[in-house]
Amino acid sequence: MSERYSFSDDEHERAFEIGRARVKRGGPDAPICAAQTRQGSLCKNIPIREGKGRCLRHAGPHAARGTESAN
Ligand SMILES: [Zn+2]
């Protein structure tokens, strides 16, 4: 199955690395929670799928329960 994840050539791998550097943790295009913390900075945790853009800590009890109902 390793064939499925290999790169077709060096250029392909380079393009992947450039894209990855942009969106990896700490990168300029990385998805972050961005909730304001008590220190006044932004939360840099990764948003969870159910959190509407917020991380596990800031998504609130609704997302924590893991139910996507009414809203
Ligand atoms: Zn957060």
N, CA, C, O and the ligand as a Tripos MOL2 file, in Angstrom:
@<TRIPOS>MOLECULE
protein
  285   283    72     0     0
PROTEIN
NO_CHARGES

@<TRIPOS>ATOM
      1 N           0.8150   -1.2060    0.0000 N.3       1 MET1
      2 CA          0.0000    0.0000    0.0000 C.3       1 MET1
      3 C           0.8520    1.2600    0.0000 C.2       1 MET1
      4 O           0.3190    2.3590   -0.1550 O.2       1 MET1
      5 N           2.1670    1.1260    0.1710 N.am      2 SER2
      6 CA          3.0050    2.3200    0.2310 C.3       2 SER2
      7 C           3.0050    3.0420   -1.1170 C.2       2 SER2
      8 O           3.2720    4.2420   -1.1850 O.2       2 SER2
      9 N           2.7070    2.3110   -2.1780 N.am      3 GLU3
     10 CA          2.6630    2.9000   -3.5160 C.3       3 GLU3
     11 C           1.6590    4.0490   -3.5840 C.2       3 GLU3
     12 O           1.8750    5.0450   -4.2750 O.2       3 GLU3
     13 N           0.5850    3.8920   -2.8690 N.am      4 ARG4
     14 CA         -0.4840    4.8640   -2.8950 C.3       4 ARG4
     15 C          -0.0350    6.2220   -2.3540 C.2       4 ARG4
     16 O          -0.5530    7.2520   -2.7860 O.2       4 ARG4
     17 N           0.9060    6.2440   -1.4290 N.am      5 TYR5
     18 CA          1.3060    7.4900   -0.7940 C.3       5 TYR5
     19 C           2.6450    8.0100   -1.3030 C.2       5 TYR5
     20 O           3.1600    9.0030   -0.7900 O.2       5 TYR5
     21 N           3.2040    7.3540   -2.2960 N.am      6 SER6
     22 CA          4.5030    7.8160   -2.7930 C.3       6 SER6
     23 C           4.3090    8.9760   -3.7690 C.2       6 SER6
     24 O           3.2160    9.1960   -4.2910 O.2       6 SER6
     25 N           5.3820    9.7010   -3.9960 N.am      7 PHE7
     26 CA          5.3280   10.8330   -4.9100 C.3       7 PHE7
     27 C           5.6610   10.3750   -6.3200 C.2       7 PHE7
     28 O           6.4570    9.4560   -6.5140 O.2       7 PHE7
     29 N           5.0500   11.0170   -7.2960 N.am      8 SER8
     30 CA          5.2880   10.6170   -8.6850 C.3       8 SER8
     31 C           6.6890   11.0180   -9.1310 C.2       8 SER8
     32 O           7.3260   10.2890   -9.8920 O.2       8 SER8
     33 N           7.1720   12.1570   -8.6710 N.am      9 ASP9
     34 CA          8.5440   12.5720   -8.9860 C.3       9 ASP9
     35 C           9.0130   13.6120   -7.9630 C.2       9 ASP9
     36 O           8.2800   13.9530   -7.0360 O.2       9 ASP9
     37 N          10.2320   14.1060   -8.1400 N.am     10 ASP10
     38 CA         10.7940   15.0530   -7.1740 C.3      10 ASP10
     39 C          10.0220   16.3590   -7.1290 C.2      10 ASP10
     40 O           9.8640   16.9770   -6.0760 O.2      10 ASP10
     41 N           9.5420   16.7650   -8.3040 N.am     11 GLU11
     42 CA          8.8060   18.0270   -8.3470 C.3      11 GLU11
     43 C           7.5100   17.9290   -7.5550 C.2      11 GLU11
     44 O           7.1090   18.8670   -6.8660 O.2      11 GLU11
     45 N           6.8720   16.7800   -7.6680 N.am     12 HIS12
     46 CA          5.6520   16.5230   -6.9050 C.3      12 HIS12
     47 C           5.9390   16.5980   -5.4080 C.2      12 HIS12
     48 O           5.1780   17.1990   -4.6500 O.2      12 HIS12
     49 N           7.0420   15.9810   -4.9910 N.am     13 GLU13
     50 CA          7.3870   15.9750   -3.5740 C.3      13 GLU13
     51 C           7.7080   17.3870   -3.0850 C.2      13 GLU13
     52 O           7.3240   17.7650   -1.9780 O.2      13 GLU13
     53 N           8.4100   18.1620   -3.9090 N.am     14 ARG14
     54 CA          8.7390   19.5370   -3.5410 C.3      14 ARG14
     55 C           7.4810   20.3760   -3.3820 C.2      14 ARG14
     56 O           7.3620   21.1580   -2.4390 O.2      14 ARG14
     57 N           6.5470   20.2110   -4.3020 N.am     15 ALA15
     58 CA          5.2870   20.9600   -4.2340 C.3      15 ALA15
     59 C           4.5270   20.5940   -2.9670 C.2      15 ALA15
     60 O           3.9180   21.4490   -2.3240 O.2      15 ALA15
     61 N           4.5710   19.3110   -2.6170 N.am     16 PHE16
     62 CA          3.9010   18.8700   -1.3960 C.3      16 PHE16
     63 C           4.5250   19.5070   -0.1650 C.2      16 PHE16
     64 O           3.8190   19.9830    0.7250 O.2      16 PHE16
     65 N           5.8700   19.5140   -0.1180 N.am     17 GLU17
     66 CA          6.5580   20.0710    1.0480 C.3      17 GLU17
     67 C           6.2670   21.5630    1.2010 C.2      17 GLU17
     68 O           6.1120   22.0520    2.3200 O.2      17 GLU17
     69 N           6.1920   22.2800    0.0950 N.am     18 ILE18
     70 CA          5.8860   23.7150    0.1450 C.3      18 ILE18
     71 C           4.4800   23.9290    0.7050 C.2      18 ILE18
     72 O           4.2640   24.7870    1.5610 O.2      18 ILE18
     73 N           3.5310   23.1380    0.2100 N.am     19 GLY19
     74 CA          2.1610   23.2530    0.6870 C.3      19 GLY19
     75 C           2.0340   22.8600    2.1380 C.2      19 GLY19
     76 O           1.2740   23.4690    2.8910 O.2      19 GLY19
     77 N           2.7780   21.8390    2.5350 N.am     20 ARG20
     78 CA          2.7020   21.3760    3.9160 C.3      20 ARG20
     79 C           3.2750   22.4170    4.8730 C.2      20 ARG20
     80 O           2.7240   22.6380    5.9510 O.2      20 ARG20
     81 N           4.3750   23.0560    4.4870 N.am     21 ALA21
     82 CA          4.9960   24.0580    5.3480 C.3      21 ALA21
     83 C           4.0310   25.1970    5.6230 C.2      21 ALA21
     84 O           4.0900   25.8180    6.6840 O.2      21 ALA21
     85 N           3.1320   25.4800    4.6650 N.am     22 ARG22
     86 CA          2.1910   26.5690    4.8330 C.3      22 ARG22
     87 C           1.0960   26.2280    5.8400 C.2      22 ARG22
     88 O           0.6980   27.0880    6.6260 O.2      22 ARG22
     89 N           0.6050   24.9980    5.8300 N.am     23 VAL23
     90 CA         -0.5680   24.6710    6.6420 C.3      23 VAL23
     91 C          -0.2520   23.8400    7.8780 C.2      23 VAL23
     92 O          -1.1590   23.5090    8.6420 O.2      23 VAL23
     93 N           1.0320   23.4910    8.0920 N.am     24 LYS24
     94 CA          1.3480   22.7050    9.2920 C.3      24 LYS24
     95 C           1.2240   23.5870   10.5240 C.2      24 LYS24
     96 O           1.1060   24.8070   10.4140 O.2      24 LYS24
     97 N           1.2510   22.9630   11.6980 N.am     25 ARG25
     98 CA          1.1130   23.7160   12.9490 C.3      25 ARG25
     99 C           2.1280   24.8470   12.9980 C.2      25 ARG25
    100 O           3.3210   24.6030   12.8180 O.2      25 ARG25
    101 N           1.6900   26.0650   13.2330 N.am     26 GLY26
    102 CA          2.5820   27.2100   13.3100 C.3      26 GLY26
    103 C           2.8080   27.8770   11.9800 C.2      26 GLY26
    104 O           3.3950   28.9580   11.9270 O.2      26 GLY26
    105 N           2.3580   27.2620   10.9020 N.am     27 GLY27
    106 CA          2.5180   27.8520    9.5730 C.3      27 GLY27
    107 C           1.5560   29.0130    9.3650 C.2      27 GLY27
    108 O           0.5800   29.1530   10.1020 O.2      27 GLY27
    109 N           1.8270   29.8430    8.3680 N.am     28 PRO28
    110 CA          0.9930   31.0340    8.1420 C.3      28 PRO28
    111 C          -0.4600   30.7180    7.8010 C.2      28 PRO28
    112 O          -1.3470   31.5090    8.1230 O.2      28 PRO28
    113 N          -0.7230   29.5900    7.1630 N.am     29 ASP29
    114 CA         -2.0910   29.2410    6.7870 C.3      29 ASP29
    115 C          -2.6640   28.1090    7.6390 C.2      29 ASP29
    116 O          -3.6660   27.4960    7.2700 O.2      29 ASP29
    117 N          -2.0300   27.8340    8.7740 N.am     30 ALA30
    118 CA         -2.5070   26.7390    9.6150 C.3      30 ALA30
    119 C          -3.8480   27.1070   10.2380 C.2      30 ALA30
    120 O          -4.0200   28.2390   10.6900 O.2      30 ALA30
    121 N          -4.8050   26.1790   10.2720 N.am     31 PRO31
    122 CA         -6.0790   26.4630   10.9260 C.3      31 PRO31
    123 C          -5.8890   26.5270   12.4350 C.2      31 PRO31
    124 O          -5.3380   25.5990   13.0260 O.2      31 PRO31
    125 N          -6.3350   27.6080   13.0640 N.am     32 ILE32
    126 CA         -6.2480   27.7060   14.5220 C.3      32 ILE32
    127 C          -7.6020   28.0780   15.0930 C.2      32 ILE32
    128 O          -8.4770   28.5890   14.3940 O.2      32 ILE32
    129 N          -7.7550   27.8050   16.3920 N.am     33 CYS33
    130 CA         -8.9930   28.0720   17.1140 C.3      33 CYS33
    131 C          -9.2540   29.5740   17.1890 C.2      33 CYS33
    132 O         -10.3690   30.0270   16.9280 O.2      33 CYS33
    133 N          -8.2200   30.3490   17.5490 N.am     34 ALA34
    134 CA         -8.2590   31.8150   17.5910 C.3      34 ALA34
    135 C          -9.2080   32.3880   18.6380 C.2      34 ALA34
    136 O          -9.5840   33.5570   18.5590 O.2      34 ALA34
    137 N          -9.5960   31.5750   19.6180 N.am     35 ALA35
    138 CA        -10.3360   32.1470   20.7410 C.3      35 ALA35
    139 C          -9.3740   32.9990   21.5660 C.2      35 ALA35
    140 O          -8.1900   32.6780   21.6710 O.2      35 ALA35
    141 N          -9.8810   34.0810   22.1480 N.am     36 GLN36
    142 CA         -9.0220   34.9500   22.9460 C.3      36 GLN36
    143 C          -8.8120   34.3330   24.3260 C.2      36 GLN36
    144 O          -9.7650   33.9590   25.0090 O.2      36 GLN36
    145 N          -7.5460   34.2350   24.7200 N.am     37 THR37
    146 CA         -7.2320   33.6520   26.0300 C.3      37 THR37
    147 C          -7.1970   34.7540   27.0840 C.2      37 THR37
    148 O          -7.2780   35.9400   26.7640 O.2      37 THR37
    149 N          -7.0740   34.3420   28.3450 N.am     38 ARG38
    150 CA         -7.0470   35.3450   29.4250 C.3      38 ARG38
    151 C          -5.8190   36.2320   29.3460 C.2      38 ARG38
    152 O          -5.8300   37.3590   29.8410 O.2      38 ARG38
    153 N          -4.7590   35.7300   28.7260 N.am     39 GLN39
    154 CA         -3.5470   36.5350   28.5610 C.3      39 GLN39
    155 C          -3.6880   37.5240   27.3970 C.2      39 GLN39
    156 O          -2.8050   38.3540   27.1810 O.2      39 GLN39
    157 N          -4.7730   37.4380   26.6630 N.am     40 GLY40
    158 CA         -5.0030   38.3790   25.5790 C.3      40 GLY40
    159 C          -4.4980   37.9040   24.2300 C.2      40 GLY40
    160 O          -4.6820   38.5890   23.2240 O.2      40 GLY40
    161 N          -3.8630   36.7380   24.1950 N.am     41 SER41
    162 CA         -3.3870   36.2170   22.9160 C.3      41 SER41
    163 C          -4.4420   35.2870   22.3240 C.2      41 SER41
    164 O          -5.4820   35.0380   22.9330 O.2      41 SER41
    165 N          -4.1600   34.7850   21.1420 N.am     42 LEU42
    166 CA         -5.1090   33.8960   20.4980 C.3      42 LEU42
    167 C          -4.7440   32.4370   20.7500 C.2      42 LEU42
    168 O          -3.5680   32.0750   20.7860 O.2      42 LEU42
    169 N          -5.7630   31.6120   20.9220 N.am     43 CYS43
    170 CA         -5.5480   30.1800   21.0920 C.3      43 CYS43
    171 C          -5.0370   29.5980   19.7740 C.2      43 CYS43
    172 O          -5.6260   29.8260   18.7170 O.2      43 CYS43
    173 N          -3.9450   28.8500   19.8440 N.am     44 LYS44
    174 CA         -3.3420   28.3170   18.6290 C.3      44 LYS44
    175 C          -3.5940   26.8250   18.4500 C.2      44 LYS44
    176 O          -2.9450   26.1720   17.6320 O.2      44 LYS44
    177 N          -4.5330   26.2930   19.2110 N.am     45 ASN45
    178 CA         -4.8460   24.8750   19.0570 C.3      45 ASN45
    179 C          -5.5850   24.6220   17.7500 C.2      45 ASN45
    180 O          -6.1780   25.5280   17.1650 O.2      45 ASN45
    181 N          -5.5370   23.3820   17.3110 N.am     46 ILE46
    182 CA         -6.1990   23.0130   16.0670 C.3      46 ILE46
    183 C          -7.7000   22.8770   16.3070 C.2      46 ILE46
    184 O          -8.1040   22.2330   17.2750 O.2      46 ILE46
    185 N          -8.5400   23.4680   15.4480 N.am     47 PRO47
    186 CA         -9.9880   23.3410   15.6060 C.3      47 PRO47
    187 C         -10.4410   21.8880   15.4380 C.2      47 PRO47
    188 O          -9.8600   21.1350   14.6570 O.2      47 PRO47
    189 N         -11.4680   21.5110   16.1690 N.am     48 ILE48
    190 CA        -12.0400   20.1720   15.9760 C.3      48 ILE48
    191 C         -13.1830   20.2750   14.9830 C.2      48 ILE48
    192 O         -13.7370   21.3510   14.7560 O.2      48 ILE48
    193 N         -13.5290   19.1300   14.3910 N.am     49 ARG49
    194 CA        -14.5210   19.1200   13.3240 C.3      49 ARG49
    195 C         -15.8680   19.6400   13.8150 C.2      49 ARG49
    196 O         -16.5640   20.3490   13.0880 O.2      49 ARG49
    197 N         -16.2370   19.2900   15.0490 N.am     50 GLU50
    198 CA        -17.5450   19.6540   15.5760 C.3      50 GLU50
    199 C         -17.5570   21.0340   16.2080 C.2      50 GLU50
    200 O         -18.6110   21.5070   16.6330 O.2      50 GLU50
    201 N         -16.3990   21.6910   16.2790 N.am     51 GLY51
    202 CA        -16.2890   22.9050   17.0810 C.3      51 GLY51
    203 C         -16.5810   24.1940   16.3670 C.2      51 GLY51
    204 O         -16.4050   25.2640   16.9500 O.2      51 GLY51
    205 N         -17.0210   24.1390   15.1280 N.am     52 LYS52
    206 CA        -17.3050   25.3600   14.3510 C.3      52 LYS52
    207 C         -16.1250   26.3070   14.3890 C.2      52 LYS52
    208 O         -16.2930   27.5040   14.6220 O.2      52 LYS52
    209 N         -14.9240   25.7790   14.1620 N.am     53 GLY53
    210 CA        -13.7250   26.6070   14.1110 C.3      53 GLY53
    211 C         -12.9800   26.7130   15.4300 C.2      53 GLY53
    212 O         -11.8850   27.2720   15.4770 O.2      53 GLY53
    213 N         -13.5620   26.1820   16.5110 N.am     54 ARG54
    214 CA        -12.8990   26.2440   17.8080 C.3      54 ARG54
    215 C         -12.2510   24.9050   18.1520 C.2      54 ARG54
    216 O         -12.6300   23.8540   17.6350 O.2      54 ARG54
    217 N         -11.2610   24.9770   19.0400 N.am     55 CYS55
    218 CA        -10.5590   23.7660   19.4710 C.3      55 CYS55
    219 C         -11.3960   23.0320   20.5200 C.2      55 CYS55
    220 O         -12.4670   23.4930   20.9170 O.2      55 CYS55
    221 N         -10.8950   21.9030   20.9510 N.am     56 LEU56
    222 CA        -11.6340   21.0880   21.9260 C.3      56 LEU56
    223 C         -11.9030   21.8740   23.2090 C.2      56 LEU56
    224 O         -12.9640   21.7340   23.8180 O.2      56 LEU56
    225 N         -10.9350   22.7010   23.6160 N.am     57 ARG57
    226 CA        -11.0980   23.4570   24.8590 C.3      57 ARG57
    227 C         -12.1410   24.5530   24.7210 C.2      57 ARG57
    228 O         -12.8520   24.8570   25.6780 O.2      57 ARG57
    229 N         -12.2390   25.1510   23.5340 N.am     58 HIS58
    230 CA        -13.0940   26.3250   23.3760 C.3      58 HIS58
    231 C         -14.3790   26.0620   22.6010 C.2      58 HIS58
    232 O         -15.1540   26.9900   22.3630 O.2      58 HIS58
    233 N         -14.6170   24.8240   22.2050 N.am     59 ALA59
    234 CA        -15.8090   24.5220   21.4100 C.3      59 ALA59
    235 C         -17.0720   24.5170   22.2650 C.2      59 ALA59
    236 O         -18.1770   24.6220   21.7340 O.2      59 ALA59
    237 N         -16.9190   24.3940   23.5870 N.am     60 GLY60
    238 CA        -18.0700   24.4300   24.4680 C.3      60 GLY60
    239 C         -18.6590   23.0540   24.7260 C.2      60 GLY60
    240 O         -18.2820   22.0720   24.0870 O.2      60 GLY60
    241 N         -19.5980   22.9940   25.6790 N.am     61 PRO61
    242 CA        -20.1540   21.7120   26.1170 C.3      61 PRO61
    243 C         -20.9270   20.9870   25.0300 C.2      61 PRO61
    244 O         -20.9840   19.7570   25.0180 O.2      61 PRO61
    245 N         -21.5230   21.7470   24.1130 N.am     62 HIS62
    246 CA        -22.3100   21.1010   23.0680 C.3      62 HIS62
    247 C         -21.4240   20.1990   22.2100 C.2      62 HIS62
    248 O         -21.7560   19.0390   21.9650 O.2      62 HIS62
    249 N         -20.2950   20.7440   21.7570 N.am     63 ALA63
    250 CA        -19.3770   19.9540   20.9460 C.3      63 ALA63
    251 C         -18.7080   18.8690   21.7650 C.2      63 ALA63
    252 O         -18.4170   17.7840   21.2620 O.2      63 ALA63
    253 N         -18.4670   19.1720   23.0380 N.am     64 ALA64
    254 CA        -17.8030   18.1970   23.9000 C.3      64 ALA64
    255 C         -18.6560   16.9490   24.0640 C.2      64 ALA64
    256 O         -18.1340   15.8400   24.1860 O.2      64 ALA64
    257 N         -19.9650   17.1360   24.0660 N.am     65 ARG65
    258 CA        -20.8610   15.9840   24.1900 C.3      65 ARG65
    259 C         -20.9180   15.1910   22.8810 C.2      65 ARG65
    260 O         -21.3500   14.0380   22.8620 O.2      65 ARG65
    261 N         -20.4860   15.8100   21.8120 N.am     66 GLY66
    262 CA        -20.4200   15.0990   20.5450 C.3      66 GLY66
    263 C         -21.7520   14.9240   19.8660 C.2      66 GLY66
    264 O         -21.9430   13.9820   19.0980 O.2      66 GLY66
    265 N         -22.6890   15.8360   20.1450 N.am     67 THR67
    266 CA        -23.9970   15.7610   19.4880 C.3      67 THR67
    267 C         -24.1860   16.9600   18.6020 C.2      67 THR67
    268 O         -24.0880   18.1000   19.0570 O.2      67 THR67
    269 N         -24.4550   16.7140   17.3450 N.am     68 GLU68
    270 CA        -24.7360   17.7980   16.3960 C.3      68 GLU68
    271 C         -26.2300   17.8120   16.1440 C.2      68 GLU68
    272 O         -26.7070   17.2640   15.1500 O.2      68 GLU68
    273 N         -26.9720   18.4450   17.0520 N.am     69 SER69
    274 CA        -28.4380   18.4460   16.8640 C.3      69 SER69
    275 C         -28.9280   19.8170   16.3890 C.2      69 SER69
    276 O         -28.3860   20.3600   15.4270 O.2      69 SER69
    277 N         -29.9140   20.3680   17.0280 N.am     70 ALA70
    278 CA        -30.6650   21.5600   16.6050 C.3      70 ALA70
    279 C         -29.8730   22.5980   15.8290 C.2      70 ALA70
    280 O         -30.1760   22.8460   14.6620 O.2      70 ALA70
    281 N         -28.8640   23.2130   16.4410 N.am     71 ASN71
    282 CA        -28.1230   24.2460   15.7370 C.3      71 ASN71
    283 C         -26.8800   23.6330   15.1950 C.2      71 ASN71
    284 O         -26.0830   24.3180   14.5540 O.2      71 ASN71
    285 ZN         -9.0000   27.1380   21.5630 Zn       72 ZN72
@<TRIPOS>BOND
     1     1     2 1
     2     2     3 1
     3     3     4 2
     4     3     5 am
     5     5     6 1
     6     6     7 1
     7     7     8 2
     8     7     9 am
     9     9    10 1
    10    10    11 1
    11    11    12 2
    12    11    13 am
    13    13    14 1
    14    14    15 1
    15    15    16 2
    16    15    17 am
    17    17    18 1
    18    18    19 1
    19    19    20 2
    20    19    21 am
    21    21    22 1
    22    22    23 1
    23    23    24 2
    24    23    25 am
    25    25    26 1
    26    26    27 1
    27    27    28 2
    28    27    29 am
    29    29    30 1
    30    30    31 1
    31    31    32 2
    32    31    33 am
    33    33    34 1
    34    34    35 1
    35    35    36 2
    36    35    37 am
    37    37    38 1
    38    38    39 1
    39    39    40 2
    40    39    41 am
    41    41    42 1
    42    42    43 1
    43    43    44 2
    44    43    45 am
    45    45    46 1
    46    46    47 1
    47    47    48 2
    48    47    49 am
    49    49    50 1
    50    50    51 1
    51    51    52 2
    52    51    53 am
    53    53    54 1
    54    54    55 1
    55    55    56 2
    56    55    57 am
    57    57    58 1
    58    58    59 1
    59    59    60 2
    60    59    61 am
    61    61    62 1
    62    62    63 1
    63    63    64 2
    64    63    65 am
    65    65    66 1
    66    66    67 1
    67    67    68 2
    68    67    69 am
    69    69    70 1
    70    70    71 1
    71    71    72 2
    72    71    73 am
    73    73    74 1
    74    74    75 1
    75    75    76 2
    76    75    77 am
    77    77    78 1
    78    78    79 1
    79    79    80 2
    80    79    81 am
    81    81    82 1
    82    82    83 1
    83    83    84 2
    84    83    85 am
    85    85    86 1
    86    86    87 1
    87    87    88 2
    88    87    89 am
    89    89    90 1
    90    90    91 1
    91    91    92 2
    92    91    93 am
    93    93    94 1
    94    94    95 1
    95    95    96 2
    96    95    97 am
    97    97    98 1
    98    98    99 1
    99    99   100 2
   100    99   101 am
   101   101   102 1
   102   102   103 1
   103   103   104 2
   104   103   105 am
   105   105   106 1
   106   106   107 1
   107   107   108 2
   108   107   109 am
   109   109   110 1
   110   110   111 1
   111   111   112 2
   112   111   113 am
   113   113   114 1
   114   114   115 1
   115   115   116 2
   116   115   117 am
   117   117   118 1
   118   118   119 1
   119   119   120 2
   120   119   121 am
   121   121   122 1
   122   122   123 1
   123   123   124 2
   124   123   125 am
   125   125   126 1
   126   126   127 1
   127   127   128 2
   128   127   129 am
   129   129   130 1
   130   130   131 1
   131   131   132 2
   132   131   133 am
   133   133   134 1
   134   134   135 1
   135   135   136 2
   136   135   137 am
   137   137   138 1
   138   138   139 1
   139   139   140 2
   140   139   141 am
   141   141   142 1
   142   142   143 1
   143   143   144 2
   144   143   145 am
   145   145   146 1
   146   146   147 1
   147   147   148 2
   148   147   149 am
   149   149   150 1
   150   150   151 1
   151   151   152 2
   152   151   153 am
   153   153   154 1
   154   154   155 1
   155   155   156 2
   156   155   157 am
   157   157   158 1
   158   158   159 1
   159   159   160 2
   160   159   161 am
   161   161   162 1
   162   162   163 1
   163   163   164 2
   164   163   165 am
   165   165   166 1
   166   166   167 1
   167   167   168 2
   168   167   169 am
   169   169   170 1
   170   170   171 1
   171   171   172 2
   172   171   173 am
   173   173   174 1
   174   174   175 1
   175   175   176 2
   176   175   177 am
   177   177   178 1
   178   178   179 1
   179   179   180 2
   180   179   181 am
   181   181   182 1
   182   182   183 1
   183   183   184 2
   184   183   185 am
   185   185   186 1
   186   186   187 1
   187   187   188 2
   188   187   189 am
   189   189   190 1
   190   190   191 1
   191   191   192 2
   192   191   193 am
   193   193   194 1
   194   194   195 1
   195   195   196 2
   196   195   197 am
   197   197   198 1
   198   198   199 1
   199   199   200 2
   200   199   201 am
   201   201   202 1
   202   202   203 1
   203   203   204 2
   204   203   205 am
   205   205   206 1
   206   206   207 1
   207   207   208 2
   208   207   209 am
   209   209   210 1
   210   210   211 1
   211   211   212 2
   212   211   213 am
   213   213   214 1
   214   214   215 1
   215   215   216 2
   216   215   217 am
   217   217   218 1
   218   218   219 1
   219   219   220 2
   220   219   221 am
   221   221   222 1
   222   222   223 1
   223   223   224 2
   224   223   225 am
   225   225   226 1
   226   226   227 1
   227   227   228 2
   228   227   229 am
   229   229   230 1
   230   230   231 1
   231   231   232 2
   232   231   233 am
   233   233   234 1
   234   234   235 1
   235   235   236 2
   236   235   237 am
   237   237   238 1
   238   238   239 1
   239   239   240 2
   240   239   241 am
   241   241   242 1
   242   242   243 1
   243   243   244 2
   244   243   245 am
   245   245   246 1
   246   246   247 1
   247   247   248 2
   248   247   249 am
   249   249   250 1
   250   250   251 1
   251   251   252 2
   252   251   253 am
   253   253   254 1
   254   254   255 1
   255   255   256 2
   256   255   257 am
   257   257   258 1
   258   258   259 1
   259   259   260 2
   260   259   261 am
   261   261   262 1
   262   262   263 1
   263   263   264 2
   264   263   265 am
   265   265   266 1
   266   266   267 1
   267   267   268 2
   268   267   269 am
   269   269   270 1
   270   270   271 1
   271   271   272 2
   272   271   273 am
   273   273   274 1
   274   274   275 1
   275   275   276 2
   276   275   277 am
   277   277   278 1
   278   278   279 1
   279   279   280 2
   280   279   281 am
   281   281   282 1
   282   282   283 1
   283   283   284 2
@<TRIPOS>SUBSTRUCTURE
     1 MET1         2 RESIDUE 1 A MET
     2 SER2         6 RESIDUE 1 A SER
     3 GLU3        10 RESIDUE 1 A GLU
     4 ARG4        14 RESIDUE 1 A ARG
     5 TYR5        18 RESIDUE 1 A TYR
     6 SER6        22 RESIDUE 1 A SER
     7 PHE7        26 RESIDUE 1 A PHE
     8 SER8        30 RESIDUE 1 A SER
     9 ASP9        34 RESIDUE 1 A ASP
    10 ASP10       38 RESIDUE 1 A ASP
    11 GLU11       42 RESIDUE 1 A GLU
    12 HIS12       46 RESIDUE 1 A HIS
    13 GLU13       50 RESIDUE 1 A GLU
    14 ARG14       54 RESIDUE 1 A ARG
    15 ALA15       58 RESIDUE 1 A ALA
    16 PHE16       62 RESIDUE 1 A PHE
    17 GLU17       66 RESIDUE 1 A GLU
    18 ILE18       70 RESIDUE 1 A ILE
    19 GLY19       74 RESIDUE 1 A GLY
    20 ARG20       78 RESIDUE 1 A ARG
    21 ALA21       82 RESIDUE 1 A ALA
    22 ARG22       86 RESIDUE 1 A ARG
    23 VAL23       90 RESIDUE 1 A VAL
    24 LYS24       94 RESIDUE 1 A LYS
    25 ARG25       98 RESIDUE 1 A ARG
    26 GLY26      102 RESIDUE 1 A GLY
    27 GLY27      106 RESIDUE 1 A GLY
    28 PRO28      110 RESIDUE 1 A PRO
    29 ASP29      114 RESIDUE 1 A ASP
    30 ALA30      118 RESIDUE 1 A ALA
    31 PRO31      122 RESIDUE 1 A PRO
    32 ILE32      126 RESIDUE 1 A ILE
    33 CYS33      130 RESIDUE 1 A CYS
    34 ALA34      134 RESIDUE 1 A ALA
    35 ALA35      138 RESIDUE 1 A ALA
    36 GLN36      142 RESIDUE 1 A GLN
    37 THR37      146 RESIDUE 1 A THR
    38 ARG38      150 RESIDUE 1 A ARG
    39 GLN39      154 RESIDUE 1 A GLN
    40 GLY40      158 RESIDUE 1 A GLY
    41 SER41      162 RESIDUE 1 A SER
    42 LEU42      166 RESIDUE 1 A LEU
    43 CYS43      170 RESIDUE 1 A CYS
    44 LYS44      174 RESIDUE 1 A LYS
    45 ASN45      178 RESIDUE 1 A ASN
    46 ILE46      182 RESIDUE 1 A ILE
    47 PRO47      186 RESIDUE 1 A PRO
    48 ILE48      190 RESIDUE 1 A ILE
    49 ARG49      194 RESIDUE 1 A ARG
    50 GLU50      198 RESIDUE 1 A GLU
    51 GLY51      202 RESIDUE 1 A GLY
    52 LYS52      206 RESIDUE 1 A LYS
    53 GLY53      210 RESIDUE 1 A GLY
    54 ARG54      214 RESIDUE 1 A ARG
    55 CYS55      218 RESIDUE 1 A CYS
    56 LEU56      222 RESIDUE 1 A LEU
    57 ARG57      226 RESIDUE 1 A ARG
    58 HIS58      230 RESIDUE 1 A HIS
    59 ALA59      234 RESIDUE 1 A ALA
    60 GLY60      238 RESIDUE 1 A GLY
    61 PRO61      242 RESIDUE 1 A PRO
    62 HIS62      246 RESIDUE 1 A HIS
    63 ALA63      250 RESIDUE 1 A ALA
    64 ALA64      254 RESIDUE 1 A ALA
    65 ARG65      258 RESIDUE 1 A ARG
    66 GLY66      262 RESIDUE 1 A GLY
    67 THR67      266 RESIDUE 1 A THR
    68 GLU68      270 RESIDUE 1 A GLU
    69 SER69      274 RESIDUE 1 A SER
    70 ALA70      278 RESIDUE 1 A ALA
    71 ASN71      282 RESIDUE 1 A ASN
    72 ZN72       285 GROUP 0 **** ****
